[in-house]
Amino acid sequence: MTELRALTDAEIVELATRLRSLDWSWQLADAAVLASAFGWEVVMTGDDWVMLDAGFGAGSAKLTGSGDQVGEIMVQVTDFADDDAAGEAQTRDAFVGMVAALTGAFGEPTARIPGDVPEVRWAGAETTLVLRDPAVMVELFLMTNAWLAEQDGLIDLEEQGLL
C-alpha cells in the first residue's frame, strides 16, 4: 500500500480560508492572476475551463465555468490513492480528518451529503466551500452559490431520469 500524501490540518484550513476570503474577478481571463496569488501554475486552457498545477501535478486544480465566467475552483488536496479498498480507506480517512479540521475553523457544516461521493459544505453569502471524496482523492471546491444551485439542479434532474 502506497502512503497517501495529503495536506495537513493546518494546510487545508489555510487553503480554505484563503479561498473563502478570495477577492477575484471570477473571469477565466484572470486565471493567471489567481494562479499567481496561490503559487499555482497554469497548465492548459479551454473554452470554459483552465487546468492548473496546485502541487499535486497537472490538473490538480481546475477552474470551470460557463462562457468567460468561472463557477467553481477545484483543488486536489491529496494525491491519487491506489484504486482498491485500501486506497479508498486512505482517502476516506483523509476526508474525515479534513472535515474535522475545517469544522474546527469554520463551525458546523451547512450540509453533509452522504453517498458514494460524500461531500460536506460550508455556505457563505456568495460562495460555498465544498469538500468532496470521490474515493481516489479528496477535492476542495469554492463554488459560487449560483453555480452550485445549477449543479444541484442537474443532479436532481439526472436522479429523476429527466436527463
C-alpha positions in Angstrom: 0.0 0.0 0.0 1.3 3.4 -1.0 1.4 6.2 1.6 -1.2 8.8 0.6 0.2 12.4 0.5 -2.3 14.9 1.8 -2.5 18.4 3.1 -2.1 18.7 6.8 -4.9 20.1 9.0 -3.1 23.5 9.1 -2.6 23.5 5.3 -6.2 22.6 4.5 -7.5 25.3 6.9 -5.1 27.8 5.4 -6.1 27.0 1.8 -9.8 27.0 2.6 -9.5 30.3 4.5 -7.7 31.9 1.5 -10.3 30.6 -0.9 -13.2 31.8 1.2 -11.7 35.3 1.5 -10.8 35.4 -2.2 -11.4 38.8 -3.8 -11.2 37.9 -7.5 -13.0 38.7 -10.7 -14.3 35.1 -11.3 -13.3 35.6 -15.0 -11.5 32.8 -16.9 -9.3 35.5 -18.5 -7.9 36.3 -15.0 -6.9 32.7 -14.3 -3.2 33.6 -14.3 -3.8 36.2 -11.6 -5.5 33.6 -9.4 -2.7 31.1 -10.1 0.0 33.5 -9.2 -1.7 34.5 -5.9 -1.8 30.8 -4.8 1.6 29.8 -6.3 -0.1 27.5 -8.9 0.9 27.0 -12.5 -1.4 27.3 -15.5 -1.1 24.1 -17.5 -3.8 24.4 -20.2 -6.9 26.4 -21.1 -10.1 25.5 -22.8 -13.2 27.5 -23.8 -14.8 27.3 -20.3 -12.0 25.8 -18.1 -8.4 26.3 -17.0 -6.3 23.4 -15.8 -3.7 24.2 -13.1 -1.0 22.5 -11.2 -1.6 23.2 -7.5 1.2 21.0 -6.2 -0.2 17.5 -6.9 0.6 17.6 -10.6 -1.0 18.8 -13.8 -4.8 19.1 -13.3 -4.6 19.2 -9.6 -6.6 22.4 -9.7 -9.2 23.5 -12.2 -11.4 26.5 -12.9 -14.6 25.6 -14.6 -17.4 27.9 -15.7 -19.7 28.9 -18.5 -18.6 31.4 -21.1 -16.0 33.6 -19.6 -17.4 33.3 -16.0 -15.9 30.9 -13.5 -18.4 28.9 -11.4 -16.0 26.8 -9.4 -12.4 26.4 -8.3 -11.4 22.8 -7.6 -8.2 22.0 -5.8 -7.0 18.5 -5.2 -5.9 18.2 -1.6 -4.5 14.6 -1.6 -2.5 12.5 -4.1 -4.4 9.9 -6.1 -4.9 6.8 -4.0 -4.5 3.3 -5.2 -7.7 2.1 -6.9 -8.5 -0.5 -4.3 -10.2 -0.9 -0.9 -7.0 0.2 0.9 -6.7 3.4 -1.2 -10.4 4.2 -0.7 -9.9 3.8 3.0 -7.0 6.2 2.9 -8.9 8.9 1.1 -11.9 8.4 3.4 -9.6 8.8 6.4 -8.1 12.0 4.9 -11.6 13.3 4.1 -12.8 12.7 7.7 -9.7 14.4 9.1 -10.1 17.4 6.8 -13.8 17.7 7.7 -12.8 17.8 11.4 -10.1 20.5 10.7 -12.5 22.6 8.6 -15.3 22.3 11.1 -12.9 23.5 13.9 -12.1 26.5 11.7 -15.5 27.4 10.2 -18.1 25.8 12.5 -20.6 23.1 11.7 -21.1 22.5 8.0 -24.3 23.8 6.4 -24.8 20.4 4.6 -23.5 16.9 4.8 -24.3 14.8 1.7 -23.6 11.1 2.2 -23.3 8.6 -0.6 -20.7 7.1 -3.0 -19.1 10.5 -3.3 -19.7 12.2 0.1 -19.4 15.9 0.5 -19.5 18.5 3.2 -20.5 22.1 2.6 -19.9 25.4 4.3 -22.2 28.0 2.7 -21.4 31.7 2.6 -23.3 34.7 1.3 -21.9 34.4 -2.3 -19.8 31.2 -2.4 -19.8 27.8 -0.8 -16.8 25.8 0.3 -17.2 22.1 -0.6 -15.0 19.2 0.5 -15.6 16.0 -1.6 -14.3 12.4 -1.5 -14.7 10.7 -4.9 -12.7 7.7 -3.4 -9.5 8.2 -5.4 -8.5 11.6 -4.0 -10.0 14.4 -1.9 -11.0 17.7 -3.5 -11.8 21.1 -2.1 -14.0 23.4 -4.1 -15.0 27.0 -3.9 -18.2 27.4 -5.9 -20.4 30.4 -6.5 -23.8 29.8 -4.9 -25.5 30.2 -8.4 -23.2 27.6 -9.9 -23.7 25.2 -7.0 -27.5 25.6 -7.3 -27.3 24.9 -11.0 -25.1 21.8 -10.4 -27.5 20.5 -7.7 -30.4 21.1 -10.1 -28.7 19.0 -12.8 -28.1 16.2 -10.3 -31.8 16.2 -9.3 -32.9 16.0 -12.9 -30.5 13.1 -13.6 -31.7 11.2 -10.5 -35.3 11.7 -11.7 -34.3 10.3 -15.1 -35.0 13.5 -16.9 -31.5 14.0 -18.3 
